[in-house]
């Protein structure tokens, strides 16, 4: 886990916090909602990731002596800096389960704390959850098309700085099997994989000598990169020769990797050559600018590829690069609050809330989530928060509450879930989602609606603030 202090924030958070402090508002309560407005990749769903990391960080978040010394030179008052010496998040958090399937404009997480604490954690919350949710969603899309193929995250060298660390974790949440990132493998208990670089082969006088040296040093996980010079005339024949030599030593060549050229054609020809040599157990791995569309095309061409190494397009969230998650105030010191906008899609939803996933009597998803007041017990109809004339009757539906208390008084309320458990949960939740929401082209829109009571409360506040 990377080390964070409470200065991992934006400057305006501290400026606002000082004003609250100086005006005697430091104990004023606040409720903030975290949600996003638009699905990434023009898809039909997102995968929630980053929650366990956030909770672990919040439990230990504080200002160090070095932080306070730095802030002293940033025009903050001595009294405020003295207050920050004892800063610790002591609030409550309600959140969706990490790995769950998400849709726009519904609370994913709610923070209840004093106004300063709630404000100061905004940046780190958005930074962690927006990025990991984006990457987990991209990984999930790739898993959908790759089916049972092995998926490895190879993106650390192309990632946006230290973002590669959390990208490795989020990829596992989204369904990947392993990573090349050693530090993420160590910290998050992710299986680590790797082959070799072209430079390794170039450093020897000939390719065969390079392959032999590698196989003798790494006999248990030997994967040979075969496209440095000529894949079918040099790389494959030399790999086959080394594979047969390994058999004589009682060892097995694990695989070959293709990193350029026509991957479908080269994989098909490589498979033929390997099988003809009696090396049918040798796996074929492919890399080189892969994403969900390229992998889909390769598999449609019947390319016999067993392992996909996905890098740049995964860890940078190509083509979206960011999730537009926001953190909006819904209650201030017990009073419901509302942000007004010219666009109804940006008008916020006030009050403490709960979100329910709706199902028919058979327990099948009906394609709708309901946002309600926190203490509402029964909802018979939900209304589109952006097009309020649209509504959906849900009187006889079963429901599952989606927001759970995960932190109380600054301490986690549940045991930490392993990454493996989160990934398995995510696959189960995605399996429940009908295929029309998972397709790449024009996916069906999953409905998110507000209850009649919440609709009335929002309309009341709209009238109040418009005056």
C-alpha positions in Angstrom: 0.0 0.0 0.0 1.3 3.4 -0.9 1.8 5.9 1.9 -0.6 8.9 2.1 -0.9 11.8 4.4 -3.8 14.2 4.7 -2.0 16.7 2.4 -3.1 14.4 -0.5 -5.8 16.9 -1.2 -6.5 20.0 -3.2 -5.6 23.4 -1.8 -9.2 24.7 -1.8 -10.2 21.9 0.6 -7.9 23.3 3.2 -8.9 26.9 2.5 -12.6 26.0 3.0 -11.7 24.0 6.1 -10.0 27.0 7.7 -13.1 29.1 7.1 -15.3 26.5 8.7 -12.9 26.4 11.6 -12.7 30.1 12.1 -16.5 30.5 11.9 -17.2 27.9 14.6 -18.5 25.3 12.1 -16.0 22.6 12.7 -18.6 20.3 14.4 -21.3 21.0 11.8 -22.4 17.7 10.3 -22.4 17.0 6.5 -23.5 14.3 4.2 -21.8 13.9 0.8 -22.7 11.6 -2.1 -20.2 10.0 -4.5 -21.5 9.0 -7.9 -20.7 9.4 -11.6 -22.9 10.9 -14.3 -21.7 9.0 -17.5 -20.7 5.4 -18.1 -17.2 5.0 -19.6 -16.4 3.4 -23.0 -20.0 4.0 -24.2 -20.8 0.9 -22.2 -23.8 -0.3 -20.3 -22.3 -0.7 -16.8 -19.3 0.0 -14.6 -17.5 -2.0 -11.9 -16.9 -0.5 -8.5 -13.2 -0.7 -7.4 -11.0 1.0 -4.8 -13.1 0.9 -1.7 -10.9 -1.4 0.4 -7.9 0.9 -0.3 -9.9 4.0 0.6 -11.0 2.6 3.9 -7.5 1.4 4.8 -6.1 4.9 4.0 -8.8 6.8 5.9 -8.2 4.8 9.1 -4.7 6.1 9.2 -5.0 9.5 7.5 -3.4 12.4 9.4 -1.1 15.4 9.0 2.6 14.6 9.6 4.9 17.1 11.3 6.4 17.7 7.8 2.9 18.4 6.4 2.2 21.0 9.1 5.6 22.7 8.7 4.9 23.0 5.0 1.4 24.3 5.5 2.7 26.9 7.9 4.2 28.7 4.9 0.9 28.5 2.9 -0.9 31.3 4.8 -2.9 29.1 7.2 -3.4 30.4 10.8 -1.6 29.0 13.8 -4.9 28.1 15.4 -6.0 26.1 12.3 -2.7 24.3 12.1 -3.0 23.4 15.8 -6.4 21.9 15.0 -5.0 19.9 12.1 -2.4 18.3 14.4 -5.2 16.1 15.8 -7.0 15.6 12.5 -8.4 12.1 12.1 -11.4 10.9 10.0 -14.1 9.9 12.6 -17.1 9.8 10.3 -19.4 7.1 8.9 -19.4 5.7 5.4 -22.2 3.8 3.6 -21.1 2.2 0.3 -21.8 -0.3 -2.4 -19.8 -3.5 -2.1 -16.6 -3.3 -4.0 -16.8 -5.3 -7.3 -20.5 -4.5 -7.7 -22.1 -3.4 -11.0 -22.8 0.3 -11.1 -24.9 2.7 -13.1 -24.9 6.5 -13.5 -26.5 9.1 -11.1 -27.0 6.8 -8.1 -25.1 7.1 -4.9 -22.2 4.7 -4.8 -20.9 5.9 -1.5 -22.1 8.4 1.2 -19.9 10.1 3.7 -21.4 11.4 7.0 -18.9 13.4 9.1 -18.2 16.9 10.4 -17.9 19.3 7.5 -14.1 19.6 7.7 -13.4 15.9 7.8 -15.9 15.3 5.0 -14.3 18.0 2.9 -10.7 17.1 3.4 -11.2 13.5 2.3 -12.9 14.4 -1.0 -9.9 14.5 -3.2 -8.3 11.2 -2.1 -11.7 9.6 -2.4 -12.3 10.8 -5.9 -8.8 10.0 -6.9 -8.9 6.4 -5.8 -12.5 5.5 -6.7 -12.7 7.2 -10.1 -9.5 5.7 -11.4 -9.9 2.2 -10.1 -13.5 2.0 -11.2 -12.5 3.2 -14.7 -9.8 0.5 -15.0 -11.9 -2.3 -13.4 -14.6 -1.5 -15.9 -12.2 -1.7 -18.8 -10.8 -5.0 -17.5 -14.3 -6.4 -17.2 -15.1 -5.6 -20.8 -11.9 -7.4 -21.9 -12.8 -10.4 -19.7 -16.2 -10.6 -21.3 -14.8 -11.1 -24.8 -11.7 -13.1 -23.7 -14.0 -15.7 -22.0 -11.7 -18.4 -20.5 -8.4 -17.1 -21.9 -5.7 -16.0 -19.4 -5.6 -12.2 -19.0 -2.5 -10.5 -17.8 -2.0 -6.8 -17.0 1.2 -5.6 -18.6 0.8 -1.8 -18.4 3.1 -0.4 -15.7 5.6 1.1 -18.1 2.9 3.0 -20.0 0.7 4.0 -17.0 0.3 7.5 -15.8 3.0 7.5 -13.1 2.1 5.8 -9.9 -1.4 5.1 -11.3 0.1 1.9 -12.6 0.2 0.6 -9.0 -3.6 0.8 -8.5 -4.3 -0.1 -12.1 -2.9 -3.6 -11.5 -5.2 -4.0 -8.5 -8.3 -2.7 -10.4 -7.6 -5.1 -13.3 -7.9 -8.0 -11.0 -11.2 -6.7 -9.7 -12.4 -6.5 -13.3 -11.5 -10.1 -14.0 -7.8 -10.3 -14.9 -5.6 -13.2 -13.7 -2.3 -11.6 -13.0 0.1 -8.7 -13.6 3.7 -8.0 -14.6 3.8 -5.4 -11.8 6.0 -6.9 -9.0 5.3 -4.4 -6.3 1.5 -4.6 -6.8 1.9 -8.4 -6.8 3.6 -8.2 -3.5 1.3 -5.7 -1.8 -2.0 -7.0 -3.2 -1.1 -10.7 -3.4 -1.6 -10.8 -7.2 0.0 -13.6 -9.3 3.0 -12.1 -11.1 4.0 -13.1 -14.7 6.6 -12.0 -17.2 8.6 -13.2 -20.2 11.6 -11.4 -21.7 12.3 -8.3 -23.7 13.7 -8.0 -27.2 16.8 -6.4 -25.7 17.6 -9.6 -23.9 17.7 -11.5 -27.2 19.6 -8.8 -28.9 22.3 -8.8 -26.2 23.4 -12.2 -27.3 25.2 -13.0 -30.6 22.3 -15.2 -31.7 18.7 -15.9 -30.8 19.2 -19.6 -30.0 21.9 -18.9 -27.4 19.6 -16.3 -25.8 16.7 -18.8 -25.6 19.0 -21.5 -24.2 20.3 -19.2 -21.5 16.8 -18.2 -20.4 15.4 -21.7 -20.4 18.3 -22.9 -18.2 17.8 -20.0 -15.7 13.9 -20.1 -15.7 12.9 -23.7 -16.5 9.6 -23.5 -14.5 8.1 -20.5 -16.2 10.0 -20.2 -19.5 8.1 -18.2 -22.1 10.2 -17.2 -25.2 9.6 -14.1 -27.2 9.8 -15.2 -30.8 9.4 -12.1 -33.0 12.8 -10.3 -32.5 14.1 -11.3 -36.0 11.6 -13.5 -37.9 8.8 -15.2 -36.1 8.2 -18.2 -38.3 11.7 -18.6 -39.9 13.8 -18.0 -36.8 11.9 -17.4 -33.5 9.6 -20.5 -33.7 12.2 -22.9 -35.0 14.6 -21.9 -32.2 11.9 -22.0 -29.6 11.0 -25.5 -30.7 14.6 -26.6 -30.6 14.9 -25.3 -27.0 11.5 -26.9 -26.1 12.8 -30.3 -27.2 16.1 -29.8 -25.3 14.0 -28.9 -22.2 12.1 -32.2 -22.6 15.4 -34.1 -22.6 16.1 -32.4 -19.2 12.7 -33.4 -17.8 11.4 -29.8 -18.2 8.7 -28.2 -20.2 8.6 -25.0 -22.3 5.7 -23.0 -20.9 5.0 -20.8 -23.8 5.9 -18.5 -26.7 4.9 -14.8 -27.0 3.9 -12.9 -30.1 4.4 -9.1 -29.9 4.0 -7.8 -33.4 2.7 -8.6 -36.9 -0.5 -10.3 -37.9 -1.3 -11.9 -34.5 -4.1 -14.1 -35.8 -2.0 -15.6 -38.7 1.1 -15.9 -36.6 -0.7 -17.7 -33.8 -2.3 -20.1 -36.2 1.0 -20.9 -37.9 2.8 -21.1 -34.6 0.2 -23.6 -33.3 0.7 -25.8 -36.3 4.5 -25.8 -35.9 4.4 -26.5 -32.2 1.9 -29.3 -32.6 3.9 -30.9 -35.4 6.9 -30.9 -33.1 5.0 -32.6 -30.3 4.8 -29.5 -28.2 1.1 -29.2 -28.1 1.2 -28.2 -24.4 3.1 -25.0 -25.1 0.9 -22.0 -24.7 0.7 -19.1 -27.1 0.7 -15.6 -25.5 0.0 -12.4 -27.4 0.7 -8.7 -26.6 1.0 -5.4 -28.6 -1.7 -2.7 -28.1 -4.5 -5.1 -27.3 -8.0 -4.0 -26.1 -11.4 -5.6 -26.0 -12.0 -4.9 -29.7 -8.7 -6.4 -30.9 -9.2 -9.5 -28.7 -12.7 -9.9 -29.9 -11.5 -9.8 -33.5 -8.7 -12.3 -32.8 -11.0 -14.8 -31.2 -13.5 -14.4 -34.0 -10.7 -15.3 -36.4 -10.1 -18.5 -34.4 -6.7 -17.4 -33.3 -5.4 -20.1 -31.0 -4.1 -17.6 -28.4 -4.2 -18.8 -24.8 -2.8 -15.8 -23.0 -3.4 -12.1 -23.6 -1.0 -9.5 -22.2 -2.9 -6.1 -22.1 -1.0 -2.9 -21.3 -1.5 0.6 -22.5 -5.2 0.5 -23.4 -6.1 -1.0 -20.1 -4.1 1.0 -17.6 -4.8 4.4 -19.2 -8.6 3.7 -19.6 -8.4 4.2 -23.4 -10.3 6.0 -24.9 -12.0 7.7 -21.9 -8.9 8.3 -19.6 -11.1 9.4 -16.6 -14.4 8.6 -14.9 -16.5 11.8 -14.2 -17.2 10.8 -10.6 -18.4 13.7 -8.4 -18.8 14.3 -4.6 -21.8 16.4 -3.8 -23.2 17.8 -0.6 -26.7 16.5 0.2 -27.2 17.5 3.9 -25.5 20.3 5.9 -25.9 20.4 9.6 -29.2 18.4 9.4 -30.6 20.5 6.6 -31.1 18.9 3.1 -29.1 20.8 0.4 -29.4 21.0 -3.4 -27.2 22.2 -6.2 -29.1 23.8 -9.1 -28.0 23.8 -12.7 -29.3 24.9 -16.0 -29.0 21.2 -16.9 -31.4 18.9 -15.0 -28.8 16.2 -15.2 -26.5 18.2 -12.9 -29.2 19.0 -10.3 -28.3 17.0 -7.2 -30.5 14.8 -5.1 -30.8 15.9 -1.4 -31.1 13.9 1.9 -29.6 10.8 3.2 -30.4 8.0 0.8 -30.5 4.3 0.1 -30.3 2.5 -3.2 -32.2 -0.7 -4.1 -31.6 -3.1 -6.9 -35.0 -4.3 -8.2 -35.9 -7.8 -9.2 -39.0 -9.7 -10.3 -40.6 -12.4 -8.3 -38.1 -15.0 -9.7 -35.2 -12.9 -8.5 -34.2 -11.7 -12.0 -33.0 -8.1 -12.5 -35.7 -5.9 -14.1 -33.1 -3.3 -15.3 -33.7 -0.7 -12.6 -32.2 0.7 -9.4 -34.3 2.8 -7.0 -32.9 5.7 -5.0 -35.0 6.4 -1.9 -34.9 8.3 1.3 -32.8 6.5 3.9 -35.7 5.4 6.0 -38.3 4.6 3.2 -39.7 1.1 3.6 -41.8 0.7 0.4 -41.6 2.2 -3.1 -44.3 1.6 -5.7 -43.0 3.8 -8.5 -39.7 5.4 -9.5 -39.1 8.6 -11.5 -36.3 9.4 -13.9 -34.3 12.2 -12.1 -33.4 13.8 -15.4 -36.7 13.4 -17.3 -39.2 13.6 -14.4 -42.3 12.7 -16.6 -40.8 9.3 -17.1 -41.6 6.7 -14.4 -41.7 3.0 -13.8 -44.1 1.0 -11.6 -42.2 -1.2 -9.2 -44.8 -2.1 -6.6 -44.5 -5.9 -6.7 -40.7 -6.0 -7.1 -38.2 -7.7 -4.8 -35.4 -5.4 -3.8 -31.8 -5.6 -2.5 -30.3 -2.7 -0.5 -27.0 -1.7 -2.1 -25.5 0.7 0.4 -24.0 -0.8 3.5 -22.3 0.6 6.6 -18.6 0.0 5.9 -17.1 2.6 8.3 -18.4 3.9 11.7 -16.7 6.5 13.8 -13.6 6.3 11.5 -13.2 2.5 11.9 -14.1 -0.2 9.4 -17.2 -2.3 10.4 -16.4 -5.3 8.3 -13.5 -7.7 7.8 -11.2 -6.8 4.9 -12.1 -8.7 1.8 -9.3 -10.2 -0.3 -8.8 -9.2 -3.9 -9.7 -12.7 -4.9 -13.0 -12.5 -3.1 -13.8 -9.1 -4.6 -13.0 -10.3 -8.1 -15.2 -13.5 -7.6 -18.1 -11.3 -6.3 -17.8 -9.0 -9.3 -18.0 -11.9 -11.8 -21.1 -13.2 -10.0 -22.8 -9.8 -10.1 -21.9 -9.3 -13.7 -23.3 -12.7 -14.6 -26.7 -11.6 -13.2 -26.8 -8.6 -15.5 -28.7 -9.5 -18.8 -26.6 -9.5 -21.9 -28.3 -6.5 -23.5 -26.6 -4.2 -20.9 -23.2 -5.8 -21.6 -23.0 -5.6 -25.3 -20.5 -3.2 -26.9 -22.8 -1.7 -29.5 -25.7 0.4 -28.3 -26.1 -1.3 -24.9 -29.5 -1.1 -23.3 -29.8 1.7 -20.7 -30.2 0.5 -17.1 -32.8 2.6 -15.4 -32.1 4.6 -12.3 -35.0 6.3 -10.6 -35.9 8.2 -7.5 -38.9 7.5 -5.2 -42.0 9.7 -5.1 -41.0 11.0 -1.7 -37.5 12.0 -2.9 -38.9 13.6 -6.0 -41.2 15.8 -3.8 -38.3 16.8 -1.6 -36.2 17.7 -4.5 -39.0 19.7 -6.1 -39.6 21.6 -2.8 -35.9 22.6 -2.6 -35.8 23.6 -6.2 -38.6 26.0 -5.6 -37.0 27.3 -2.5 -33.6 28.0 -4.0 -34.9 29.4 -7.3 -36.5 32.2 -5.2 
